[in-house]
Amino acid sequence: MLEIMRNHPILLLSPILLAGCAASDLPRTYVAGTVKVPPVIDGSLDDPAWRDAPWTADFQDIEGDSMPTPRFRTRAKMVWDDEMFYVAAWMEEPDVWGTLQDRDSIIYNDNDFEVFIDPDGDSHDYYELEVNALNTQFDLMLTRPYRCGGTYDIGWDIDGLLTAVDVDGTLNIPDEQDEAWTMEIAIPWASVASHANRAVPPLDGDQWRVNFSRVQWQHILVEGGYARKPGLREDNWVWSQQGAIDMHRPQYWGRVMFVEDPPGVRCYVPAGDEAARTSLRRAHEAVLAYSAANGTLPGSMEDLDGLWDPVHAPGLLDPVFKADADGWVLEVSCQVDGEVSKSWSIGPSCKVIESK
């Protein structure tokens, strides 16, 4: 199978933390404001559109805070209008280099910047974009996470995609030290509408699952150029940590709230389902861990004791695990005045299903 199957796969953290959740367990969040004049996609971040847009928190190791701080700083910004979703990235880098020039090459074999988007947050039908310092693009759509039986469609393209790179230094010249490279990306809303399963462009206050990754290889010099250092795997630095070397865990991606106000005006408001989704995510990881260790499914939630941290929030019921000859499912429900008001479920396909 193609190498694509490898495990690479807020402004700040919300001040409102769920009971029972450590800050490192919660996805990062960001408020993307609208702009009247879009940025010119030339790789330079000097457009007025970016001026008031806040930076994300600095990227961290993909496995989380227990890992070393990335060697080089990375951060991003987001804005939008009726036509496009705009992303800006700034990457500290003393040696800016790239080798791959053919579109839809496996770009993470170079240093790159990557965007992941799951509009409806169900972990199915999500999008991935990778761009290297040569501005070579690789985009694809995925049916579901690989560990849940997912496949990919490299033939799918982001129609109307615009990307550009600017280098504060020199590209592919080892004798000169660089400062950073920057990237601008414009993704047309129309290109992601077919599988978004929700309003596109977003409505005011809508929240989408979004994450960014920076793949960074240690290098050697070869005949005056750059090459990956043999025997070492890549570093993966991300906006919202994944807890594993696997970008294909959409439930861990960041939450981007789209607002119709200008950038920097509105504050992030946690979604009402965050406690339930966190409980479902934790319990699901425990089921997978138990199955991997024992070669069988748990018989009940009691079998998962010690493998996950329950979430305690008003009205949130404990997860329920059900298994029969047809498969298994986890369900988390909320109740109001003694009546179940909404439920979320997940099974081996990793699809999060919301029901009222």
ABEGO torsion letter per residue (X at the ends): XBAAABAAXXGBBBABBBBGBBAAABBBBBBBBBBABBBBBAGBAABAAAAABBBBBBBBBAAEAABBBBABBBBBBBBBBAABBBBBBBBBBABBBBABABBGBBAAABBBBBBBBBAAGAGBGBBBBBBBAAGBBBBBBBABBAAAGBBBBAABBBBGBBBBBBBBEBBGBAABBBABBBBBBBBBAAAAAAAAGBBOBBBBGBBBBBBBBBBBBBBBBBGGBBBBBBGBBBBBBBABBAGBBBABBAAABBBBBBBABBBGABBBBBBAAAAAAAAAAAAAAAAAAAAAAAGBBBABAAAABGABBBBBBBGBBBBBBBBBAAEBBBBBBBBBGGBBABBBBBBAAGBBBBBX
